[in-house]
Amino acid sequence: MKTKKLLTLILFIILNNFLLVANVSRGYTTIKIGNTFNNSLINYCSDNYTSTNYPVVSFNVKSVNPLEKGSIYELNDYGNLEYFIITEVKAYNSERDSFSESKFTLLPNFCSNPYSKKHTYKNLGNTYDKAFTNLCRTDNYKSLPILTTNIIISEPLPDDGVFIRTENNVNEYLLIIESFNTQHYDRDTYKRSDFSNESISICPNRLDKQHVVKYLGHSTAEAQKTLCSDDFRYLPTFRFNINTYTKLEKGTVYRRDLDGKIDFLYIISSSESPEIDRDTYPRSFFSQNPVQLSICDKDNDGVADDKDNCPSISGPIENNGCPIPVGNPNLVVDYVKSIVFSQCLTCPPFLDAFFSSGKKHLISNGGVGNINFSKLEIRNIGNVRSESTNVNFYFSEDNTLEKEYDRLLQEITIPEREPNISYGIDTKINGWDINENSLFNGDYFIIVDIDVDNKIDEGTAGENDNTLVIPITYTTANISSRLPTRPVYANKEDLNTIPYFINIYDAAGVLKVREKIYSNKEEKIIINSLPPGFYIIKSKEQMYKIKK
């Protein structure tokens, strides 16, 4: 009996000593490098890391084995995370906080973690309803910014998957755009456990997108050969749908795996809407990124054959791989094909051609007349296609176009024209377009200006035939109510002076006449033609009064 008690006492002493050894409290001196994994990673792993920039923290840890000196540990104290470098192991200090060993996690290879993967994503919102609205009810997700983060994970999250990320008890719905096998040191880093285990389904019915493809073959070599062959342009196209948020990139090649059968597909085009009665494949059947094949360029002009409009003839990229034709476009009025006439049949001779003899009438103030261009034919007589440009109609007091003085009546855009192809303008100009109380009855001009801003290079000769000058007569329905006919100075180069305006007001200050003139002689003619009365004349920099 005594022997049995003695053995029990010995076993108790041994077990008690073991427990004392297993629960040794040690003191530690550490450097705190951050409160989050990402912050600690940036602080410690950057080239600018200096230990003196970070606080020294001491505490006790009860453990069987001491924490490793020089290693980095994560302390999880009831959800509060801190990251420390162990710099010294020493005796227990009763004045410091104490923690159990279970709260510490060793983080080996901290700066070269092979499982930290870069992911780009779009934040759809912090609730399911917001994510559903952005992704399913509208196309708002397309305009959301693309963000970047790192995830500690062995296999990256799949493209087009929607995952919930939880941080500080706040959920965020993230649409994964693209993943990489490398990390981004300037971005936040999260654990895999911060994300939902699986991609969640937000709006599966909206994922299907139509794709039009060409089959290139079953291997990279075969795909390369087919893509660069002359037969590529004549290959048949096939259509199917892919269950994906983001369409496959147009003009690239993707690898598809159908239960071990490999195909290489060239993407011709894609659509947001699925095509009915077509096969639908999950996005995971296709390579995450386009397959990198060598550029096919048979004519060695730097433009890939699939984007080259002239794959067998060298040409610059700005002309889509086609040679630039020698020559220029040249837009002119085709007088033979054009039709113009005056509808003032009561005031002959009316206008029935551009340069017929006699006066050409344009009626205002309730009159019925107008100039009708039932077909003003603009033809490209050059040997190169002309780009789209504008044709403007101006009202001018003389036969020379001055855009800063002449009144713009109409502006019409004509489309691009191939050589010897014309475009017919159908328009009319009536007196209401020009109506102005201070305007004299008399002879004026309609000037048509082709390629207003000279955006088309027509060569030296082509730039000199871009205007059409049409003589007209402007009058009113009640001619007796108008001022006398204005003097005409068709060729202002004969005046040898700079044009200026004369403004004539009556005694009440109402503007009666405003005319652009070129000489003092013309100013006197206008003043002498005024009916009796009191007038204020403003001419050049002077103002004076007259009584007639």
C-alpha positions as CSV (number, residue, x, y, z in Angstrom):
1,M,0.0,0.0,0.0
2,K,2.8,2.4,0.9
3,T,4.6,1.5,-2.3
4,K,1.5,2.4,-4.4
5,K,1.2,5.8,-2.7
6,L,4.9,6.5,-3.3
7,L,4.6,5.8,-7.0
8,T,1.5,8.1,-7.2
9,L,3.5,10.9,-5.5
10,I,6.4,10.5,-7.9
11,L,4.1,10.6,-11.0
12,F,2.4,13.7,-9.7
13,I,5.8,15.4,-9.2
14,I,6.9,14.4,-12.7
15,L,3.7,15.6,-14.3
16,N,3.7,18.9,-12.4
17,N,7.3,19.6,-13.5
18,F,6.3,18.8,-17.1
19,L,3.4,21.2,-17.0
20,L,5.6,23.9,-15.5
21,V,8.1,23.4,-18.3
22,A,5.3,23.3,-21.0
23,N,4.0,26.7,-19.8
24,V,7.1,28.8,-19.4
25,S,6.4,32.5,-19.7
26,R,9.2,34.4,-21.4
27,G,9.7,38.0,-22.1
28,Y,10.2,39.4,-25.7
29,T,11.4,42.6,-27.2
30,T,9.9,43.2,-30.6
31,I,9.4,45.8,-33.4
32,K,5.9,46.4,-34.4
33,I,5.6,46.7,-38.2
34,G,1.9,47.2,-38.7
35,N,-1.7,46.5,-37.9
36,T,-2.6,44.8,-41.2
37,F,-0.9,42.2,-43.3
38,N,-0.7,44.6,-46.3
39,N,0.6,47.5,-44.2
40,S,3.2,45.3,-42.6
41,L,4.2,43.9,-46.0
42,I,4.8,47.3,-47.4
43,N,6.6,48.6,-44.3
44,Y,9.0,45.7,-43.9
45,C,9.6,44.6,-47.5
46,S,10.2,47.9,-49.1
47,D,13.7,49.1,-49.8
48,N,13.3,52.0,-47.4
49,Y,12.7,49.8,-44.3
50,T,14.6,51.0,-41.2
51,S,13.9,49.4,-37.8
52,T,14.3,52.8,-36.0
53,N,11.2,54.1,-37.8
54,Y,8.9,51.6,-36.0
55,P,7.9,51.3,-32.3
56,V,9.6,48.8,-29.9
57,V,7.1,46.7,-28.0
58,S,7.7,44.3,-25.1
59,F,5.4,41.5,-23.8
60,N,5.3,38.0,-22.4
61,V,4.3,34.8,-24.1
62,K,3.6,31.5,-22.2
63,S,4.7,28.7,-24.5
64,V,6.6,25.4,-24.6
65,N,9.2,26.7,-27.0
66,P,10.3,30.3,-27.4
67,L,9.2,32.3,-30.4
68,E,11.9,32.4,-33.0
69,K,14.2,35.4,-32.8
70,G,14.3,37.4,-36.1
71,S,11.0,36.0,-37.3
72,I,7.7,37.7,-38.0
73,Y,4.6,36.8,-36.1
74,E,1.0,37.7,-36.4
75,L,-0.8,38.4,-33.0
76,N,-4.5,37.9,-33.1
77,D,-5.9,39.2,-29.8
78,Y,-9.7,38.7,-30.1
79,G,-9.7,39.9,-33.7
80,N,-7.3,42.7,-33.3
81,L,-4.3,42.0,-35.5
82,E,-0.7,43.2,-35.0
83,Y,2.5,42.1,-36.7
84,F,5.9,41.9,-34.8
85,I,9.5,41.1,-35.5
86,I,11.1,39.2,-32.5
87,T,14.4,40.9,-31.7
88,E,15.2,39.5,-28.2
89,V,14.1,36.7,-25.9
90,K,14.5,37.4,-22.2
91,A,13.1,36.8,-18.8
92,Y,9.5,37.2,-17.8
93,N,8.5,40.8,-16.9
94,S,5.5,41.1,-14.7
95,E,5.0,44.7,-15.8
96,R,4.2,43.7,-19.4
97,D,1.1,42.1,-21.0
98,S,1.1,38.4,-21.3
99,F,-0.4,36.3,-24.1
100,S,-0.9,32.6,-24.8
101,E,1.1,30.9,-27.5
102,S,-2.1,30.1,-29.4
103,K,-2.6,33.8,-30.3
104,F,0.6,33.9,-32.4
105,T,1.1,32.7,-36.0
106,L,4.6,32.4,-37.5
107,L,4.8,34.0,-41.0
108,P,7.8,32.4,-42.8
109,N,9.1,33.9,-46.1
110,F,7.2,37.0,-45.3
111,C,8.5,39.1,-48.2
112,S,8.6,36.3,-50.8
113,N,5.3,34.6,-50.2
114,P,4.7,32.6,-53.4
115,Y,1.0,32.6,-52.9
116,S,0.4,36.3,-53.0
117,K,-1.4,36.9,-56.3
118,K,-2.4,40.2,-58.0
119,H,-6.1,40.5,-58.9
120,T,-7.9,43.3,-60.7
121,Y,-11.5,43.8,-59.9
122,K,-14.6,46.1,-59.9
123,N,-16.4,46.9,-56.6
124,L,-20.1,46.3,-57.3
125,G,-21.2,47.6,-53.9
126,N,-21.5,46.6,-50.3
127,T,-24.9,44.9,-50.5
128,Y,-26.4,42.2,-52.8
129,D,-29.0,44.7,-54.0
130,K,-26.4,47.2,-55.1
131,A,-24.4,44.5,-56.8
132,F,-27.5,43.2,-58.6
133,T,-28.4,46.7,-59.8
134,N,-25.0,47.5,-61.1
135,L,-24.4,44.2,-62.8
136,C,-27.9,42.9,-63.8
137,R,-30.4,45.7,-64.0
138,T,-28.1,48.3,-65.6
139,D,-24.7,48.4,-67.3
140,N,-23.3,50.6,-64.5
141,Y,-20.5,48.1,-63.9
142,K,-18.9,49.0,-67.2
143,S,-18.1,52.5,-66.0
144,L,-16.8,51.4,-62.6
145,P,-13.1,51.9,-62.1
146,I,-10.8,48.8,-62.2
147,L,-9.0,48.4,-58.9
148,T,-6.0,46.2,-57.9
149,T,-5.4,44.0,-54.8
150,N,-3.3,41.0,-53.7
151,I,-4.7,37.8,-52.3
152,I,-2.7,35.1,-50.5
153,I,-3.9,32.1,-52.4
154,S,-2.4,29.1,-54.2
155,E,-4.7,29.3,-57.2
156,P,-6.1,32.8,-58.3
157,L,-9.8,33.5,-58.2
158,P,-11.4,32.9,-61.6
159,D,-12.0,35.7,-64.0
160,D,-15.6,37.0,-64.1
161,G,-16.4,35.5,-60.8
162,V,-18.2,37.6,-58.1
163,F,-16.8,37.1,-54.6
164,I,-17.7,38.6,-51.3
165,R,-14.8,40.2,-49.4
166,T,-15.3,40.9,-45.7
167,E,-13.2,43.5,-43.9
168,N,-14.0,44.9,-40.5
169,N,-17.4,43.2,-40.7
170,V,-18.3,45.0,-43.9
171,N,-19.0,43.0,-47.1
172,E,-18.0,44.1,-50.6
173,Y,-19.1,42.4,-53.8
174,L,-16.1,42.2,-56.2
175,L,-16.2,41.3,-59.9
176,I,-12.8,39.7,-60.7
177,I,-11.5,41.1,-64.0
178,E,-8.1,39.4,-64.3
179,S,-5.6,37.6,-62.1
180,F,-1.8,37.3,-62.2
181,N,0.8,35.0,-60.7
182,T,2.8,37.9,-59.3
183,Q,2.0,40.3,-56.5
184,H,1.7,44.1,-56.6
185,Y,3.7,45.6,-53.7
186,D,1.9,48.9,-53.7
187,R,-1.6,47.4,-53.2
188,D,-3.5,45.9,-50.3
189,T,-3.1,42.2,-49.6
190,Y,-5.8,40.0,-48.2
191,K,-6.0,36.4,-47.1
192,R,-8.1,33.9,-49.0
193,S,-10.3,33.6,-45.9
194,D,-11.3,37.2,-46.3
195,F,-13.3,36.1,-49.4
196,S,-16.3,33.8,-49.9
197,N,-15.5,30.2,-50.6
198,E,-17.2,30.2,-54.0
199,S,-18.2,32.7,-56.6
200,I,-21.8,33.8,-56.0
201,S,-24.4,33.9,-58.7
202,I,-25.8,37.4,-59.2
203,C,-27.6,37.4,-62.5
204,P,-26.8,34.1,-64.4
205,N,-29.2,34.8,-67.2
206,R,-27.3,37.9,-68.2
207,L,-23.9,36.3,-68.5
208,D,-24.4,34.6,-71.9
209,K,-22.7,36.6,-74.6
210,Q,-22.5,35.7,-78.3
211,H,-19.0,35.3,-79.9
212,V,-18.2,34.8,-83.6
213,V,-15.0,32.9,-84.2
214,K,-12.8,31.1,-86.7
215,Y,-11.2,27.7,-85.8
216,L,-7.4,27.8,-86.2
217,G,-6.5,24.3,-85.2
218,H,-5.7,22.0,-82.3
219,S,-2.1,23.2,-81.4
220,T,-0.2,26.4,-81.1
221,A,1.9,25.6,-84.2
222,E,-1.2,24.8,-86.3
223,A,-3.0,27.9,-85.1
224,Q,0.0,30.1,-86.0
225,K,0.3,28.5,-89.5
226,T,-3.5,29.0,-90.2
227,L,-3.5,32.6,-88.9
228,C,-0.7,33.6,-91.2
229,S,-1.9,31.7,-94.3
230,D,-3.7,33.2,-97.3
231,D,-6.7,31.1,-96.5
232,F,-7.4,32.7,-93.1
233,R,-9.6,35.4,-94.6
234,Y,-11.8,32.7,-96.3
235,L,-12.2,30.4,-93.3
236,P,-15.9,29.9,-92.2
237,T,-17.1,31.6,-89.0
238,F,-18.9,29.9,-86.2
239,R,-21.2,31.3,-83.4
240,F,-21.7,30.3,-79.8
241,N,-22.3,31.8,-76.4
242,I,-20.0,32.1,-73.5
243,N,-21.2,32.5,-69.9
244,T,-19.1,35.5,-68.9
245,Y,-19.4,39.0,-67.6
246,T,-16.6,40.3,-69.9
247,K,-16.4,39.4,-73.6
248,L,-13.3,37.8,-75.0
249,E,-11.1,40.3,-76.7
250,K,-11.8,40.9,-80.3
251,G,-8.9,40.2,-82.7
252,T,-7.1,37.8,-80.4
253,V,-6.7,34.0,-80.1
254,Y,-8.0,31.9,-77.1
255,R,-7.4,28.3,-76.2
256,R,-10.6,26.2,-75.5
257,D,-10.6,22.9,-73.6
258,L,-13.6,20.7,-74.2
259,D,-13.1,17.6,-72.0
260,G,-9.5,17.3,-73.2
261,K,-10.1,18.3,-76.8
262,I,-8.1,21.5,-77.5
263,D,-9.1,24.2,-80.0
264,F,-7.6,27.5,-80.8
265,L,-10.1,30.2,-81.7
266,Y,-9.7,33.6,-83.3
267,I,-12.3,36.0,-82.0
268,I,-14.0,37.9,-84.9
269,S,-16.6,39.8,-82.9
270,S,-18.8,39.5,-79.8
271,S,-22.1,40.8,-78.6
272,E,-23.6,41.5,-75.2
273,S,-26.7,39.5,-76.1
274,P,-26.7,35.7,-76.6
275,E,-27.8,34.0,-79.8
276,I,-30.7,31.7,-79.4
277,D,-30.3,28.0,-80.4
278,R,-26.5,28.2,-80.1
279,D,-24.2,26.2,-77.8
280,T,-23.2,27.9,-74.5
281,Y,-19.9,27.3,-72.8
282,P,-18.6,28.4,-69.4
283,R,-15.8,30.9,-69.2
284,S,-13.6,28.4,-67.5
285,F,-13.4,26.4,-70.8
286,F,-11.3,29.2,-72.3
287,S,-7.8,30.4,-71.4
288,Q,-7.8,33.3,-69.0
289,N,-5.7,35.5,-71.3
290,P,-5.3,35.5,-75.1
291,V,-2.7,33.1,-76.5
292,Q,0.4,35.0,-77.6
293,L,1.1,34.1,-81.3
294,S,3.6,35.7,-83.6
295,I,2.2,38.6,-85.6
296,C,1.4,37.7,-89.2
297,D,2.7,40.4,-91.6
298,K,3.3,39.0,-95.1
299,D,4.0,42.4,-96.6
300,N,6.3,43.5,-93.6
301,D,4.6,46.9,-93.3
302,G,4.1,46.6,-89.5
303,V,0.3,46.1,-89.8
304,A,-0.9,42.6,-88.8
305,D,-2.5,40.7,-91.6
306,D,-5.8,40.4,-89.7
307,K,-6.0,44.2,-89.4
308,D,-4.4,44.9,-92.8
309,N,-6.8,46.0,-95.6
310,C,-4.1,45.3,-98.1
311,P,-2.1,42.3,-96.6
312,S,-0.1,41.7,-99.8
313,I,0.8,45.3,-100.5
314,S,2.9,47.4,-98.1
315,G,1.2,50.5,-96.7
316,P,1.4,52.7,-93.5
317,I,-0.7,51.9,-90.4
318,E,-2.6,55.2,-90.7
319,N,-4.0,54.0,-94.0
320,N,-4.8,50.5,-92.5
321,G,-1.9,48.9,-94.3
322,C,-2.8,50.1,-97.8
323,P,-0.5,52.3,-99.9
324,I,-1.5,56.0,-100.0
325,P,-2.7,56.9,-103.5
326,V,-0.7,59.5,-105.4
327,G,-2.7,62.6,-106.0
328,N,-5.4,64.7,-104.2
329,P,-9.1,65.0,-104.0
330,N,-10.7,68.0,-105.6
331,L,-14.3,69.1,-104.8
332,V,-16.0,71.5,-107.3
333,V,-19.5,72.4,-108.4
334,D,-20.7,70.3,-111.3
335,Y,-22.4,73.0,-113.4
336,V,-23.8,70.6,-115.9
337,K,-25.6,68.4,-113.3
338,S,-26.6,71.2,-111.0
339,I,-30.1,72.8,-111.1
340,V,-30.8,76.2,-109.7
341,F,-33.7,78.7,-110.3
342,S,-35.5,81.7,-108.9
343,Q,-39.1,81.3,-107.8
344,C,-39.7,85.0,-108.2
345,L,-41.5,84.5,-111.6
346,T,-43.2,88.0,-111.3
347,C,-39.9,89.8,-111.5
348,P,-38.1,88.7,-114.7
349,P,-35.5,88.0,-115.7
350,F,-35.6,85.3,-113.0
351,L,-32.7,83.0,-112.2
352,D,-32.6,79.9,-114.3
353,A,-28.8,79.3,-114.4
354,F,-25.9,80.4,-112.2
355,F,-24.6,83.1,-114.6
356,S,-27.6,84.0,-116.8
357,S,-27.7,87.7,-117.9
358,G,-30.0,90.1,-116.1
359,K,-30.8,90.6,-112.4
360,K,-31.4,87.8,-110.1
361,H,-34.2,88.3,-107.5
362,L,-34.5,87.4,-103.8
363,I,-37.5,88.8,-102.0
364,S,-38.0,89.6,-98.4
365,N,-40.6,91.1,-96.0
366,G,-43.5,88.9,-97.0
367,G,-42.4,88.3,-100.5
368,V,-42.6,84.9,-102.2
369,G,-39.3,84.7,-103.9
370,N,-36.3,82.5,-103.1
371,I,-33.2,80.9,-104.7
372,N,-33.9,77.2,-105.1
373,F,-31.0,74.8,-105.3
374,S,-33.0,71.7,-106.3
375,K,-29.6,70.0,-106.8
376,L,-26.3,71.7,-106.2
377,E,-24.0,68.9,-107.4
378,I,-20.6,68.8,-105.6
379,R,-18.2,66.4,-107.5
380,N,-14.8,65.0,-106.6
381,I,-12.8,65.5,-109.8
382,G,-9.6,64.4,-108.1
383,N,-8.1,60.9,-108.1
384,V,-8.2,60.3,-104.4
385,R,-11.2,59.9,-102.1
386,S,-12.3,63.1,-100.3
387,E,-13.2,63.1,-96.6
388,S,-16.5,64.4,-95.3
389,T,-16.6,68.2,-95.2
390,N,-18.8,71.3,-94.9
391,V,-20.3,73.5,-97.6
392,N,-21.4,77.0,-96.4
393,F,-23.6,79.6,-98.0
394,Y,-22.9,83.2,-97.4
395,F,-24.7,86.5,-98.2
396,S,-22.1,89.1,-99.4
397,E,-22.2,92.7,-100.5
398,D,-19.5,92.0,-103.1
399,N,-18.1,89.1,-105.0
400,T,-15.2,88.3,-102.6
401,L,-15.8,86.1,-99.6
402,E,-14.9,87.6,-96.2
403,K,-16.1,85.3,-93.5
404,E,-15.6,87.9,-90.7
405,Y,-18.0,90.3,-92.5
406,D,-20.3,88.2,-94.7
407,R,-23.4,86.6,-93.2
408,L,-23.5,82.8,-92.9
409,L,-26.8,81.6,-94.1
410,Q,-26.5,77.8,-94.1
411,E,-24.0,75.1,-93.3
412,I,-24.4,71.7,-94.9
413,T,-22.2,68.6,-94.3
414,I,-21.5,66.4,-97.3
415,P,-20.1,62.8,-97.0
416,E,-16.9,61.4,-98.2
417,R,-16.8,61.0,-102.0
418,E,-14.8,58.6,-104.2
419,P,-13.1,60.0,-107.4
420,N,-15.7,61.2,-110.0
421,I,-18.6,60.7,-107.5
422,S,-20.8,63.6,-106.7
423,Y,-23.2,64.6,-103.9
424,G,-26.4,66.6,-104.6
425,I,-27.3,69.4,-102.1
426,D,-31.1,70.2,-102.0
427,T,-31.7,73.5,-100.3
428,K,-33.2,77.0,-100.8
429,I,-32.4,80.5,-99.6
430,N,-35.3,83.0,-99.2
431,G,-35.5,86.6,-98.2
432,W,-36.3,85.8,-94.6
433,D,-32.8,84.3,-94.3
434,I,-31.3,87.7,-95.0
435,N,-34.1,90.1,-93.8
436,E,-32.6,93.2,-92.2
437,N,-34.3,96.5,-91.9
438,S,-31.1,98.5,-92.5
439,L,-30.3,96.7,-95.7
440,F,-30.6,98.6,-99.0
441,N,-32.5,97.2,-102.0
442,G,-30.0,96.3,-104.7
443,D,-27.5,93.8,-106.1
444,Y,-25.7,91.4,-103.8
445,F,-24.1,88.0,-104.0
446,I,-24.6,84.4,-102.7
447,I,-21.2,82.8,-102.2
448,V,-20.9,79.0,-101.8
449,D,-17.8,77.9,-100.0
450,I,-16.7,74.2,-100.4
451,D,-14.5,72.6,-97.7
452,V,-14.9,75.6,-95.4
453,D,-12.0,74.8,-93.0
454,N,-9.7,73.5,-95.7
455,K,-9.6,70.1,-93.9
456,I,-9.1,68.4,-97.2
457,D,-5.7,68.7,-99.0
458,E,-6.7,69.4,-102.6
459,G,-3.4,70.5,-103.8
460,T,-2.5,74.0,-105.1
461,A,-4.9,73.9,-108.0
462,G,-7.7,72.3,-106.1
463,E,-7.8,74.9,-103.4
464,N,-8.5,77.7,-105.9
465,D,-11.8,76.4,-107.2
466,N,-13.8,75.9,-104.0
467,T,-16.1,79.0,-104.2
468,L,-19.1,79.7,-106.4
469,V,-20.3,83.3,-106.6
470,I,-24.0,83.9,-107.6
471,P,-25.2,87.4,-108.4
472,I,-28.7,88.2,-107.0
473,T,-31.0,91.2,-106.4
474,Y,-32.4,91.8,-102.9
475,T,-35.6,93.7,-102.7
476,T,-38.8,93.8,-100.6
477,A,-42.5,93.1,-101.3
478,N,-43.2,96.8,-100.9
479,I,-40.3,98.5,-102.7
480,S,-41.6,102.0,-102.0
481,S,-41.1,101.5,-98.3
482,R,-37.4,100.9,-98.7
483,L,-34.4,103.2,-99.0
484,P,-33.0,103.8,-102.5
485,T,-30.8,101.2,-104.2
486,R,-27.3,100.9,-102.8
487,P,-24.3,101.7,-105.0
488,V,-22.4,98.6,-106.1
489,Y,-18.7,98.1,-105.7
490,A,-18.1,94.6,-106.9
491,N,-14.4,94.7,-107.0
492,K,-13.2,96.2,-103.8
493,E,-9.5,95.7,-104.7
494,D,-10.1,98.8,-106.9
495,L,-10.9,100.9,-103.8
496,N,-7.5,100.6,-102.2
497,T,-8.9,101.0,-98.7
498,I,-9.9,99.0,-95.7
499,P,-13.6,98.4,-95.4
500,Y,-15.5,99.9,-92.5
501,F,-19.1,100.3,-91.3
502,I,-21.3,103.3,-91.4
503,N,-24.2,103.4,-88.9
504,I,-27.0,106.0,-89.4
505,Y,-29.6,106.7,-86.6
506,D,-32.7,108.9,-86.7
507,A,-33.5,111.6,-84.1
508,A,-34.9,108.9,-81.7
509,G,-31.7,106.9,-81.8
510,V,-33.2,104.1,-84.0
511,L,-30.7,102.5,-86.3
512,K,-31.9,103.1,-89.9
513,V,-28.9,102.1,-92.0
514,R,-25.8,99.9,-91.4
515,E,-23.6,99.4,-94.4
516,K,-20.1,98.1,-95.0
517,I,-18.3,100.6,-97.2
518,Y,-14.8,101.2,-98.7
519,S,-14.4,104.9,-99.2
520,N,-15.5,108.4,-98.2
521,K,-17.0,108.7,-101.6
522,E,-19.4,105.8,-100.9
523,E,-20.2,107.3,-97.5
524,K,-21.2,110.6,-99.1
525,I,-23.4,108.7,-101.6
526,I,-25.3,106.9,-98.9
527,I,-25.8,110.1,-96.8
528,N,-27.0,112.1,-99.9
529,S,-29.6,109.3,-100.6
530,L,-31.2,109.8,-97.2
531,P,-34.7,111.3,-97.1
532,P,-35.2,114.7,-95.3
533,G,-34.8,114.5,-91.6
534,F,-32.3,114.7,-88.7
535,Y,-29.7,112.0,-88.5
536,I,-26.8,110.8,-86.3
537,I,-23.9,109.4,-88.3
538,K,-21.3,107.1,-86.8
539,S,-18.4,106.3,-89.2
540,K,-15.0,104.9,-88.4
541,E,-13.9,106.6,-85.1
542,Q,-16.1,109.7,-85.4
543,M,-19.7,110.6,-84.8
544,Y,-21.5,113.7,-86.2
545,K,-25.0,115.0,-86.8
546,I,-26.7,116.2,-90.0
547,K,-30.0,117.7,-91.0
548,K,-31.5,117.3,-94.5
